[in-house]
């Protein structure tokens, strides 16, 4: 396996492999994705606004990485943004930004202290995806939604091609109290000719 973390993306990994990829990538992550034209954070932030998210209530950036989605949320008017990630190295970069009210290191497969309704909106940009978090993470995030809450997330092309992720989403949206409030394909990494689909779910 190459030592360059960028060659290890969009394939299945263990939790420890994922941690290592992002630990090794933390120092150059922002530069690399900027060169690729990373568009999904801005698209997720705008999707939440279009779906009526209250910018005066706390929003959670789940899998916040270096804070790029947090920056996007801030740029469209969200005032109170918390962030969590499993990578200490990526979190250290996020801490350098004047964006987050609180940041903490999370554990895979757990929401820790977060309970239903603690956040009126949650953004998970590129998190529930092939090479990052498994499909079951979507169930975890949906479990934290109270009525009226929103969950915004994205599936890149590699993830859309994996039935484990798309089937999981199909099952979740069969629930009578979960509706797809937004679904749109668009640019993800234009320099790599990659797209992503941004979704917003609402619990009714």
N, C-alpha and C positions, 0 to 999 in steps of 0.2 A: 504494500500500500504506500502511495506517495506521502511524503511529509507535508505537502501543500494541502491545507484543509479544503481549498476550493475545488480540488479534484475529487473530493469525497462526498459532495453534495448530492441530494436527490436519490439516495439509495437507502435501504434499511440499515439501521445501526442499533447497537445496544445503548443503554443510557450512558455508560461510561465512554463509549466511543463518541457519542454526541457531545458530551462535556468536553472531551479532548479537542474535537474539531473546533468548537467555539472558543475554547481557551487559547488554542494556537492562532486563531483568526482574529482575536479581539483587537490587537494593535492596528491591523490594516483593514478591518471590516468596513468602516465608514468610507474610506478611500476607494476600496474595491467596488462596493455597491453603488457609490456615486458615479464611478466610471461606467457602470452597467446601466445607469439611468433608473435606479430603483424607484418604481412608481406606486407600488401597492400601499405603503403607509398613508400617503396623501389620499388615495382612493378610499381607503377604509375610514379615515377621518371624515371625509365628505359624505360618505354613505351614512354614517351615524347622524350627521347633521340633517341630511335629507329625510331620515326616518324619524326626526323629531326628538332626538336625544337632548336632554336638558343640560346645557353647558355649565350651569351653576351647581350641578350635583357632581359628586365624585365619580370618576371613571377609572377603571383598572386597565392598565396596559399589561396583559398577561403574556409572559415570554418577551419582556421588553427589550432584551438585548442591550445594545449601546444607547437606546433611547430614541431611535429615529421615528418610531410610531408616536412616542410621546411628544416629540417636536411637532409632528404633523397634527396631533390632537390640539396642541397649544395654539398652532397657527390658525385653526378654524374656530377658536373661541372657548375651548374647554379650560376651566380655571383650576380645577382640582384633579390632579392626575397622580395616581399611585402606580408603582411598577414592581413586578416580580420576575425573576428568571432563575434557572438552575445553574447558570454559569457565573461564578464569582468574578471572573475576569471581564465579562461583558458588563456586569453590574457596575464594576468600578468605572467603566467609561460613562455609563449612564449617570453616575453620581456627579460627574464633572459638569453636567448640564444643569442649567437653572430652569428645570421643567417640572420635576417631581416633588410632590409633598412628602412622599415616603417611598422607600425602596427596600426590598428584602429578598433574601435568597430562598427560593422555594424548593420543594422536593417533588420529583416526578410522581405523577399519580395521586397527588394530594393538593387540595386547596388550602391546607393549613387552617388558619383562623377565619377564613372567609366563609360566610354563611349566606343563605338565600336573601337577596335584596340588599346586601351590604353596598352594592354598586348598582346604580341605575343603568349603567352601560359598561360592557367589557369589550375590549379590542384584543384580538389575538392574531397579530399580523404574521403570516407565514409560520405559525407555531404548530398547528395541527396539520402536519404535512410529512410527506415521505422524506426521511432523513432527519426529521426533528422529533415531534411528539406523535405517538400512535393514535389511531382513530378513536380509541376509547376516551381520549382527552376531551373530545367534543361532548361526550356524555357528562363528564366532570364539570365542564363549564356551563352546560345547560342546567345542571343541578343547582347552580348558584343563582339562577334567574327566578325572581319573584314576578307576579303579574305586572305587566307594563315594562319590564326590563328588556334591554336589548343586548344581543351578542353579535359582534361583527368579527368576521374571520375571513381568511382567504385560502383557496386551494390553487397551487400553481399547476402547470401542465402535467408534471410528473405525478402529482397527487391525484389529479382528475383521472389519470389513467389507471389508478390503483383502486380496484373495486372495494377494498377494505374501507377506504375513506368515503367513497360515494355511497356505498350501501349503508354505512353508518349514518350518514346524513339523511338518506331516504327514510330510515327507520325512525329517526328522531322527529322528522317533520310529519310523520303519520300521527303523532300525538295530537289530540284535539285542541290542546292549549298552546301549541307551538306553530307559529306561522312564519313563512318566508316573507319578510318585509322588503327585502332588496336582494337582487341577484344580477350581477353584471360582469361579463368578461371584458378584459381590457389589458393594457400594458402592465407588465411585471418587471422584467429586465429587458428593455428594448434593445440594448447592445447585444444581447444574446438571443434576440428574437423569441423571447419567452413571454407568455401571457399568464394571467391568473384570473380566477373568478372570485369576486368579492360577494360575500353573503352577509345579510343582517337577519337574524332571527328575533322574533318578539314573542314573549310569553303573554298570552291574553288573560 
